[in-house]
Amino acid sequence: MGGARIGVLDGASALGVAAILVLAGRAEHPVGGVTAVEYALLAAGGLALVAHRRAPVTVLIVAGVCALGYRTAGLNVFAVAYLVAVYAAMRAGHRAATIAVSVAMLVGLPLAAMASGLPAGAAFVEARDVLELAWLIAAAAAGEALRQAERRADEAERTREEAALRRAGEERLHIARELHDSLTHQISVIKVQAEAAVHLAGKRGEPVSPALLAIRDAGREAARELRATLEALRDDDTTPPPGLDQVPDLVERARAAGLAASLTIEGTRTDVPAAVQRTAYRIVQEALTNVARHAAAGAATVRISYRPGGTVVVQVDDDGTATPRHPPSPGVGLQGMHERVTALGGRLRAEPRREGGFTVHAELPTTRVP
C-alpha cells in the first residue's frame, strides 16, 4: 500500500474517531450542551491518531491526557481514541510505555471523576465506564498479536531471500569452477607450448624472443593464480589469497615485461583486512595489465599510502597516450574495480591525467569493511 494512501486512511480514521467522541459528548449533555473546551478535548483525542504510525507513544499520551481532561470536565465518554492508541503503540512494539501509561490512566480516571464532583464510589464506577479493563486488554492483545504476525512474515521473507542468495551463490560457484577448468586447460596448453619453444631455441643455440619469454612467464603466473582461485572457491584456507605483500611482485613482473615500473609505499601499515588487501592487489594488477595492453606507455608508478584514520590509498599512474580530450573506452576491468571498491565502501577515480597518461586512484577504508 502506498504512503499517500496510508496517509489518507489514517486521516479518515482519525476524523471518524474524533466525530464519534464529539457526538458521544453531545449525547452525554443533550440539554446543557458541551463547552468549547470539552469539544476541543474530545476532538483532539481523536485527531491525534493521524500520527499514530510516526509517533505512537506521543499519540498514546495525548489521547490519555485528553480522556482525563474531558472526564475531569464531567463527560462520561468511552475512551475510544485511547484504545486505538494502545493498539497502535503495542503494534509498534512499545510494550513498556503502553503498560506504564495505561496504569497511569487506570489510576488517573477515578481521580479525574472525583475532581468533577463525584463521590469516590461513583467515581470508580464511571471511570470503569470510560475505560473498561477488558477492552484495554483486548486492544493491547490485538496490537501485540499483529506485531508478532508481521514479525513472523518479515522473518519468513528474509529467510526466502537468504535461501535465494545462497542458491545464487552456489550457482556462481559452479560457474566459476567450470570457467576455471576451461581456462586452466587453455592456459596450460599455451604455457607448455611456450616452454617447449624456449627449450628448443636454447637447445639449438638460437636467441629467445623476449615476447616468447613474456608469454611463458605470463602463462606460469596465470596458472598459479587460477590454482589459488580454485583453492579459494573450495574454501581451502591453506593458501591465502594475494594481498599487499604480493604487490612488489606485480611491479617486478611489469619491469621484466619492459615497463619502467616503480613502487612507493608511504605511511605506517596497520591491520588491513584481507578483503581490502585483496582489492588493493587486484587494482594494481588490473591497472598494470591495462598499461601493458592499451596505454602505449613507457613508465608507470604505483603508490600505496597508509593514511591515519584507517584508509589505504592505491594509485597507479602511467605516461601513456590517454588525454582528457581522448579518454580510453572503459572496459570490464574498470567496471570490476568499481564494483570491488564500492563493495568495501570506498571510492575509485579512473581517468586521464591533464599532463597525459592515465591514473587510477582508489581509497579503501579498513575500519568498516562489510
C-alpha positions in Angstrom: 0.0 0.0 0.0 1.4 3.4 -1.0 2.4 6.0 1.6 -0.1 8.5 0.3 -3.0 6.0 0.5 -1.9 5.1 4.1 -1.9 8.8 5.0 -5.4 9.3 3.6 -6.7 6.2 5.5 -5.1 7.4 8.8 -6.6 10.9 8.4 -10.0 9.4 7.6 -9.8 7.1 10.7 -8.7 10.0 12.9 -11.6 12.1 11.7 -14.0 9.3 12.3 -12.9 8.7 15.9 -13.0 12.4 16.6 -16.5 12.6 15.2 -17.6 9.6 17.4 -16.2 11.2 20.5 -17.8 14.6 19.8 -21.2 13.0 19.1 -20.9 10.9 22.3 -20.1 14.0 24.3 -23.0 15.9 22.9 -25.3 12.9 23.7 -23.9 13.0 27.3 -25.2 16.5 27.8 -28.1 17.0 25.4 -29.7 19.8 27.4 -26.9 21.8 29.0 -24.7 21.4 26.0 -20.9 20.9 25.8 -18.4 23.7 26.2 -15.8 24.6 23.6 -13.0 23.3 25.8 -14.8 20.0 26.1 -15.4 19.8 22.4 -11.7 20.5 21.9 -10.6 17.8 24.2 -12.9 15.2 22.6 -11.8 16.2 19.1 -8.1 16.4 19.9 -8.0 12.9 21.3 -9.3 11.5 18.0 -7.4 13.8 15.7 -4.1 12.9 17.4 -4.5 9.4 15.9 -3.4 10.7 12.5 0.2 10.4 13.7 -0.1 7.0 15.3 2.4 5.4 12.8 5.1 8.1 13.2 4.9 8.7 17.0 2.8 6.0 18.7 3.9 6.8 22.2 3.3 10.5 21.8 -0.2 9.8 20.4 -0.9 7.4 23.3 0.0 10.1 25.9 -2.0 12.8 24.1 -5.1 10.5 23.8 -4.8 9.7 27.5 -4.4 13.3 28.6 -7.5 14.3 26.5 -9.5 11.4 28.1 -8.5 12.6 31.6 -9.3 16.1 30.6 -12.8 15.6 29.4 -13.5 13.2 32.3 -12.4 15.9 34.7 -14.9 18.2 32.9 -17.7 15.8 33.7 -18.1 13.9 30.4 -18.5 10.2 30.9 -17.5 9.3 27.3 -15.8 6.0 26.4 -12.1 6.5 25.6 -12.2 5.1 22.1 -9.2 7.2 20.9 -7.1 5.9 23.8 -7.9 2.3 23.0 -6.9 2.8 19.3 -3.7 4.5 20.6 -3.0 1.5 22.8 -3.4 -0.8 19.8 -1.1 1.3 17.7 1.6 1.5 20.4 1.6 -2.2 21.0 1.8 -2.9 17.3 4.8 -0.7 17.1 6.5 -2.7 19.9 6.3 -0.1 22.7 5.0 -2.5 25.3 6.7 -1.0 28.4 5.5 2.6 27.6 1.9 1.3 26.8 1.7 -0.6 30.2 3.1 2.4 32.1 0.7 4.9 30.5 -2.3 2.6 30.9 -1.6 2.0 34.6 -1.5 5.8 35.0 -4.8 6.1 33.1 -6.4 3.4 35.4 -5.3 5.4 38.4 -6.0 8.8 37.0 -9.5 8.3 35.7 -11.2 7.8 39.2 -9.2 10.8 40.4 -10.5 12.9 37.4 -14.0 11.7 38.1 -13.7 12.8 41.8 -12.3 16.2 40.6 -15.5 16.6 38.6 -17.5 16.4 41.9 -18.5 12.8 42.1 -18.1 10.8 45.3 -15.4 8.1 45.4 -17.7 5.1 44.8 -19.5 6.7 41.8 -16.1 8.0 40.5 -14.7 4.4 40.3 -17.9 3.2 38.6 -17.8 6.0 35.9 -14.0 5.5 35.5 -14.7 1.9 34.6 -17.3 3.1 32.1 -14.8 5.4 30.4 -12.1 2.7 30.1 -13.1 -0.8 30.8 -10.2 -3.1 31.6 -11.4 -5.9 29.3 -11.4 -3.5 26.3 -8.0 -2.2 27.3 -6.5 -5.7 27.4 -8.2 -6.6 24.1 -6.7 -3.6 22.3 -3.3 -4.3 23.7 -3.5 -8.0 22.8 -4.7 -7.2 19.3 -1.8 -4.8 18.7 0.8 -7.4 20.1 -0.7 -10.2 18.0 -0.5 -8.2 14.8 3.1 -7.1 15.6 4.1 -10.8 16.1 2.4 -11.8 12.9 4.2 -9.1 10.9 7.5 -10.0 12.5 7.0 -13.7 11.5 6.1 -12.6 8.0 9.2 -10.4 7.8 11.3 -13.3 9.1 9.8 -15.7 6.5 10.6 -13.2 3.7 14.1 -12.7 5.0 14.6 -16.5 5.1 13.4 -16.8 1.5 15.8 -14.0 0.4 18.7 -15.7 2.1 17.8 -19.0 0.5 17.7 -17.3 -2.9 21.0 -15.6 -2.3 22.5 -18.9 -1.2 21.3 -20.7 -4.3 22.6 -17.8 -6.5 26.0 -18.1 -4.7 26.1 -21.8 -5.3 25.4 -21.3 -9.0 28.1 -18.6 -9.3 30.5 -21.0 -7.6 29.6 -23.8 -10.0 30.1 -21.4 -13.0 33.4 -20.2 -11.5 34.7 -23.7 -11.2 33.6 -24.6 -14.7 35.3 -21.4 -16.0 38.4 -22.2 -14.0 38.7 -25.7 -15.5 38.3 -24.4 -19.1 40.8 -21.5 -18.6 43.3 -23.8 -16.9 43.3 -26.2 -19.8 43.8 -23.4 -22.4 46.5 -21.6 -20.4 48.3 -24.9 -19.7 48.4 -25.5 -23.5 49.9 -22.0 -24.0 52.4 -22.4 -21.2 53.6 -25.8 -22.4 54.0 -24.6 -26.0 55.9 -21.5 -24.9 58.2 -23.5 -22.6 58.8 -26.0 -25.4 59.7 -23.2 -27.8 62.1 -21.7 -25.3 63.7 -25.1 -24.7 64.1 -25.8 -28.4 65.6 -22.4 -29.0 68.1 -22.8 -26.2 69.0 -26.3 -27.4 69.7 -25.0 -30.9 71.6 -22.1 -29.6 69.2 -19.6 -31.1 68.3 -16.3 -29.3 65.0 -16.5 -27.4 62.5 -13.8 -28.3 61.6 -11.5 -25.3 57.9 -11.8 -26.3 58.2 -15.6 -26.1 59.7 -15.4 -22.6 57.0 -13.0 -21.5 54.3 -15.4 -22.8 55.9 -18.2 -20.8 56.2 -16.2 -17.6 52.6 -14.9 -18.0 51.4 -18.4 -18.5 53.1 -19.6 -15.4 51.7 -16.7 -13.4 48.2 -17.2 -14.8 48.3 -20.9 -13.9 49.4 -20.1 -10.3 46.6 -17.6 -9.9 44.0 -20.0 -11.3 45.1 -22.7 -8.8 44.9 -20.1 -6.0 41.4 -19.1 -7.2 40.2 -22.7 -7.3 41.6 -23.3 -3.8 39.7 -20.3 -2.5 36.5 -21.5 -4.2 36.9 -24.8 -2.5 37.2 -23.0 0.9 40.8 -24.1 1.2 42.4 -21.7 3.7 45.9 -23.2 3.5 46.8 -20.9 0.6 45.8 -17.3 1.4 44.7 -15.0 -1.4 47.1 -12.4 -2.8 47.4 -9.1 -0.9 49.5 -6.1 -0.3 52.6 -8.3 0.3 52.4 -9.5 -3.3 52.2 -6.0 -4.9 56.0 -5.8 -5.3 55.9 -9.0 -7.3 53.4 -7.4 -9.7 55.7 -4.4 -10.2 58.7 -6.6 -10.7 56.9 -8.6 -13.4 55.9 -5.4 -15.1 59.5 -4.4 -15.2 60.5 -7.8 -16.6 58.0 -7.2 -19.4 59.8 -4.0 -20.4 57.8 -1.4 -18.5 59.6 1.2 -16.3 57.6 0.5 -13.2 58.2 1.8 -9.7 56.7 1.2 -6.3 56.4 3.7 -3.5 54.9 2.9 -0.1 54.0 5.7 2.3 52.8 5.7 5.9 52.8 3.0 8.6 50.9 -0.1 7.8 48.5 -1.3 10.4 46.0 -4.2 10.5 44.4 -4.3 7.0 41.5 -6.7 6.4 42.0 -9.5 3.9 39.2 -8.1 1.7 41.0 -4.7 1.5 44.3 -6.3 0.7 42.8 -8.5 -2.0 41.1 -5.5 -3.6 44.3 -3.4 -3.5 46.2 -6.2 -5.2 43.6 -6.6 -7.9 43.5 -2.9 -8.6 47.3 -2.7 -9.1 47.2 -5.9 -11.2 44.4 -4.7 -13.4 45.9 -1.2 -13.8 49.3 -2.6 -14.8 47.7 -5.0 -17.2 45.8 -2.1 -18.8 49.0 -0.2 -19.1 50.8 -3.0 -20.8 47.9 -3.8 -23.2 46.3 -0.5 -24.1 48.2 2.6 -22.8 51.3 2.5 -25.1 53.2 3.7 -22.0 56.8 3.5 -21.2 56.6 4.0 -17.4 54.1 3.5 -14.6 54.2 4.4 -10.9 52.5 2.5 -8.2 51.9 4.3 -4.9 50.4 2.8 -1.8 49.7 5.1 1.1 48.5 4.1 4.6 46.7 7.1 6.0 45.7 7.9 9.6 42.1 7.0 10.4 42.1 3.7 8.6 42.4 4.2 4.8 44.6 2.6 2.3 45.1 4.7 -0.9 46.2 2.9 -4.1 47.3 5.0 -7.1 48.7 3.8 -10.4 49.8 6.4 -13.0 51.2 5.9 -16.4 52.6 8.1 -19.2 50.5 6.6 -22.0 48.6 8.3 -24.8 45.3 8.9 -22.9 44.3 12.6 -22.6 41.2 14.3 -21.2 40.1 15.0 -24.8 40.7 11.4 -25.9 39.9 9.2 -22.9 40.1 5.4 -23.4 36.9 3.4 -23.6 36.0 1.9 -20.2 36.2 -1.8 -20.2 35.3 -4.7 -18.0 38.4 -4.3 -15.9 37.5 -0.8 -14.8 34.0 -1.9 -14.1 35.3 -4.7 -11.9 37.5 -2.2 -10.0 34.4 0.0 -9.3 32.4 -3.0 -8.0 35.2 -4.1 -5.7 35.9 -0.7 -4.3 32.2 0.1 -3.9 31.6 -3.2 -2.1 34.1 -2.1 0.6 32.6 1.4 0.9 35.5 3.1 -0.8 35.9 5.5 -3.7 37.5 5.0 -7.1 38.7 7.6 -9.6 39.9 6.3 -13.0 40.5 9.0 -15.6 43.1 10.6 -18.0 45.6 12.9 -16.4 45.9 16.5 -17.6 49.6 16.1 -18.3 48.8 12.9 -20.3 48.5 9.3 -19.4 46.0 7.7 -17.1 45.5 7.5 -13.4 43.7 5.0 -11.1 43.1 6.3 -7.6 41.3 4.1 -5.0 40.6 4.9 -1.4 39.8 1.8 0.6 38.6 2.1 4.2 39.9 -0.5 6.6 37.6 0.2 9.5 34.2 -0.5 8.1 34.6 -3.5 5.7 31.2 -5.2 5.1 
